[in-house]
Amino acid sequence: AASVHTWNSKEDLALVKSDYMNSALIFEHIKSILKKANTKPNAITNDLTTPSLDMCQYLCLAQGQVTLYEALKMKLNTDQSVATYTLISQIAAGAADLYDKALISSQESIIKVNPSSKAYGAHFKSLSMLFKARAEYLQSMVDRKKGNYGNEIFRLIRCENMIDEGYDFTKSNGKQSIHMMAGPASLGKNALEVFKTLKRTTKQRLSSVKKENQKIYHEKIPDDCDKIAGKNMMSKNIRDNEGELVALPKEFLPESLSRPMFASIPK
């Protein structure tokens, strides 16, 4: 999906989100089928083990969450309401949470035997750190709009620290770091570039609000601020309110698939 669509319009983003959602749903159905069949671990390949399927599923959910973030970001401007900035901050934090879950799955021993597992883990960790920093910056905008300038300063300082840590970690992965994309290649930015841009924006606003606070507001800068609660907009589409697995679209069911090579098989 990410390679076919440009992510440059809400229509494209809706299609990409749907594709990632269906992919995540497929992984959930595979897990369900294996569980019902009481499949023994030694009867399946590593890529069909629960940790592997979980990792792939959480990655799809995280990417789908990122499309929601990008869709909201398209209409974001300084005139938007507190509620809008709060929502996009929570969605960014939710994306970070999903990347963290993919990271945890990637550290399972059944996956770590694969040489590429280190690259998976680094990718998930880098993007998690990026979206945590994005969420913190967006939450500082909420504080700004509410007139809580002390809180805004604290969050901007914390955001700068998050950016520095994320940038250093991402850069430590050498050549692999240029392939850590915050979305598809069509957006044209890898995580390192996004960290740099966010650092410039954060630094400029922090410098400005510190001066304003010294001259005008005189607000105390707190020692801490509440952690941002992530809003997971994707996982709720895996199971319904009764906990039942959501059905796959008909086109993904085995009976809907046909292969011409089978047409000539004798009955």
N, C-alpha and C positions, 0 to 999 in steps of 0.2 A: 504494500500500500504506500509506504513512504517513498519508494522509488518511482512510483507511477504518478502520484499526485504531487502538486507543487507546494501545498500547504499555504498558498498565498491568498486563499479566499475561504469564506465560511463554508461554502459548499464543498470545497475540497476537504476541509478539515472534518466535516461531518462524515464524508465517505471514509476517510482514514480512521476516524474513531470507530466507525461501524466495523471496519475490517479488523482492527485490533481487538475489538470486543468479541467478534466471532472466533478469532484465533484463540483468545483466552478461554472461551467457552469450549472449544474443541479439546484443549488440554484438560479441562475439568471433566469432560465426558470420557476421555481416555482413562483418567484416574478412576472414575466411577466404574467403568467397565472392568478394569483390572481388579478393583476391590471386590466387585460382585462375583467375579470368577475365582476369587481367593488365590490369585496368582502368586506363586512363590518367588522371592527375590532372585533366586538362582535360575529362574526360568525365563527371565527377560534380560535384554541388553541394558547397559547403563543409562541410555537415553530415555528409557521407559520407566525408570525408577521414580518414586514420588519426588525426591529432591530435584531431579532433572526437570520433571514436568512442572513442579512448583516454580522453579527458576524461570522457565520459559513463560509460564502463565503470568507471573508477577511482572516480567519485563513487558509483556503485551499490555497489561493493565496500566503500567506506568506510562508507556508511550501513548496509550489512549488518553490518559489523564493530561499529558502534555498537550495534546491537541485541544483539549478544553481550555487549558491555560492560554494557548496561542489565540484561540478564538476570542476569549475575553480581552486579551491584550490588544487586539485589533481596534476595539472601540474605547480603549482606556485613554482618558485625558484628565487634566487637573480639575475639570468641572464635574467629574463623576462623583457619586455619592460615597459616604462612608461605607454603606452596605456593599457597594460594588468592589471597593478596595479590600474590604474584609474578606469577601468571597474569593477574589483572585489570590489573596494571600493564603487562604486556607487550601485552595486548590493546588498552589505551588507546594505547600507543606505536605499535602496528600500525595503528590507525585514523589516527593522525597521519601515518604514512608514506604511507598510501593517499591522504589529502587532499593531501599534498605532491606525489604523482605526478599527481593531477588538476590541481594548480596548475601544474606544469611543462608539462603538455599545453596548458593554457589560455594559455600565453605564446607558443605557436607563432604565427608570422606569419599563417598562414591563418585563425586564430581571432581574433587581435588586430585584424583589419580590422572585426570586428563590434563596434559600440559597447558592447554588453552584456558584452564579454569582461572589462572592468575589474571589473564586479560579480562575475563568476564567480570571478576570481582572488582578490578580497578575501574572498569567502565561504570559499573553500578555505583561504586562509592563516589566517583567524581561527580556524576550527575545528581546523586543525592545531596552532596555538599553544595552544588550549584543551586538547586531548588530550595534548600534551606536558607541560603543567603538571599535568594530572590524573595522568599516569603517574608524574611525579616525586613528587607527594604520596603516591601509593600505595606507591611504592618506599621512601619514608621510613617508612611503616608496617612494611615488611619489616625495615628496620634497627632500628626500635623493638622489634619482637618478638624479634629476635636479640640485643638488648642492645647494639647498636652505636650508642650515643647521639651520638658525634661525627659519624658518617656521617649520622645522622638530622638533626642540626642543619644540616649542610652542605646536604643535599637540600632541607630546608625553606626555607633562605635562597635557594637557586637557584630553588625553586618560586615564592617571592614575586617574584623578579625576572622570571620567565617570565610570571606573572600580570599584573604591571604593564605589561610590554611588549605582551602580548596585549590587555589592556584598552585601552591607549592606541591601538593599531593599529585595533582594532574600532571604538572611538568616533570615530576620525578619518574614518570612512566616513559620518558624518552619519546621515541618516534611514535609509539602507540597513542600518545596524547593528541596528535593531530586528527586521529580518527574518532575521538570521543566527541560525538556530535550532540548538541542540544536540540535534537530534532533531525530531520532529514538533511542530506547534503545540499538539497535545493535551497535551504535557508542560508547556506554559505557561511555558517559560523560554527567553529568547534568550541568546546567548553572553555578552553584557554582564552579565546577571544571574547567570549561572553563575560568571563570573570574580569577581564581588563576593562570592558565597557562599564560593567556594573561598579567597578572600583572607582572609575572616574566620576560617575554620577553620584555615588555615595559620598565621595570626598568633597565634591563641590557643595552638596547640600549640607553636609556636616559643618563645613567651614562657615557657611552662611548662617545656619541656625544657631551656632555657638555665639556668633557676634550679636545676633538679634537677642538672644537670651541674656547676654551680659548687659546690653543697653536698654532693653525694653521689658522682657518677661520676668527675668530674675527667678526662674523656676529651678528648684532643686533637682539634680540628676539622680534618679534612684539607683540603688545598688543592684537591682534586678527587675526584670519584667516578666510577665506571664509567658509561658511557652505557647507557641501558636499551635492550636489544635488543627491537624490536617483534616480536610474533608475529602473522603474517598468517594468519587463520583462514578467509579467503574465497577467495583466488586459487587455492588448491590444488584447488578444486572446478571450475576452468575446464578443466583438462587432467588426464588420468590419469597414472600413474607412467611410462608410455611416451611421454608428451608428446602423446598424441592428444586432440583436442578432445572434450570430454564432449558426448554427444548432448542435444539439446533435448527437453524433455517433448513427447509426441505432440501435445498440444493446441496447441503453438506452431508446429507444422510447417504449411507452406502447404497441403498436401493435407488437413489436418484442418479447415481453415477453409472455411466455406460462406456464401454470401450469397444470400438469397432472391431478389434482383433477377435473378440468373442463371438461376433455375429455368425461366423462360419463354422463354429464348433458343432459337430453332429449332436442332435438331440438324443 
